Amino acid sequence: MNKTEMLKLFVLIERVYPPFRIKNEIVHRYFDHCLEFDYDTAFNSIKEHIRSSPYPPPISQISGLADLADCRHWEKEYVLADHLN
């Protein structure tokens, strides 16, 4: 996946999950991880995640390598962080 494709996915996530905001450090941090991802697989993983979770997907979910059960710990961290703001 290239940087333009990754940004398209981040914009999709940002529109569906309003608390999620694209920041430069997020783009830089995740770009190296996303290079190896297939765009279509990542897009389909995000669409599936949107149907099943009220929380933004972690990077493992975007890659298509994780299932929803693996992400429950991340959801707890997200909820905790949201309450701290």
C-alpha positions as CSV (number, residue, x, y, z in Angstrom):
1,M,0.0,0.0,0.0
2,N,1.3,3.5,-0.7
3,K,0.9,6.6,1.4
4,T,-2.1,7.9,-0.7
5,E,-4.0,4.7,-0.2
6,M,-3.2,4.7,3.5
7,L,-4.5,8.3,3.8
8,K,-7.7,7.2,2.1
9,L,-8.2,4.5,4.7
10,F,-7.5,7.0,7.6
11,V,-10.0,9.4,6.2
12,L,-12.6,6.7,6.0
13,I,-11.9,5.7,9.7
14,E,-12.0,9.4,10.7
15,R,-15.4,9.9,9.1
16,V,-16.9,6.8,10.7
17,Y,-15.3,7.3,14.1
18,P,-15.3,11.1,14.9
19,P,-13.0,10.9,17.9
20,F,-10.3,9.5,15.6
21,R,-8.2,12.3,14.1
22,I,-5.4,12.1,11.6
23,K,-2.3,13.7,12.8
24,N,1.1,13.8,11.2
25,E,2.7,11.6,13.8
26,I,0.0,8.9,13.2
27,V,0.7,8.9,9.5
28,H,4.5,8.6,10.0
29,R,4.2,6.0,12.7
30,Y,1.9,3.7,10.8
31,F,3.2,4.2,7.3
32,D,6.1,1.8,7.7
33,H,3.7,-0.8,9.0
34,C,1.2,-0.3,6.2
35,L,3.7,-0.6,3.3
36,E,3.3,-4.4,3.4
37,F,-0.5,-4.4,3.5
38,D,-2.6,-4.9,0.4
39,Y,-5.0,-2.0,0.0
40,D,-8.0,-4.0,-1.0
41,T,-7.5,-6.4,1.9
42,A,-7.1,-3.5,4.3
43,F,-10.2,-1.7,2.9
44,N,-12.3,-4.8,3.2
45,S,-11.0,-5.4,6.8
46,I,-12.0,-1.8,7.7
47,K,-15.4,-2.2,6.2
48,E,-16.0,-5.4,8.2
49,H,-14.7,-3.8,11.3
50,I,-17.0,-0.8,10.9
51,R,-20.0,-3.2,10.8
52,S,-19.0,-4.9,14.0
53,S,-17.3,-2.4,16.3
54,P,-18.0,1.1,17.7
55,Y,-14.3,1.7,18.0
56,P,-11.6,2.5,15.4
57,P,-9.6,-0.5,14.2
58,P,-6.1,-1.2,15.5
59,I,-3.3,-1.7,12.9
60,S,-3.6,-5.5,13.2
61,Q,-7.3,-5.3,12.2
62,I,-6.5,-3.1,9.2
63,S,-4.0,-5.6,8.0
64,G,-6.6,-8.3,7.9
65,L,-4.5,-10.5,10.2
66,A,-6.6,-10.1,13.4
67,D,-10.1,-11.1,14.3
68,L,-12.4,-9.1,16.5
69,A,-11.7,-11.2,19.6
70,D,-8.0,-10.2,19.4
71,C,-9.0,-6.5,19.5
72,R,-11.0,-6.4,22.7
73,H,-8.0,-5.3,24.8
74,W,-7.5,-2.4,22.4
75,E,-11.1,-1.4,22.8
76,K,-10.7,-1.2,26.6
77,E,-7.6,1.0,26.2
78,Y,-9.5,3.2,23.7
79,V,-12.4,3.7,26.1
80,L,-10.0,4.4,29.0
81,A,-8.1,7.0,26.9
82,D,-11.4,8.6,25.8
83,H,-12.5,9.1,29.4
84,L,-9.1,10.7,30.3
85,N,-9.5,13.5,27.7
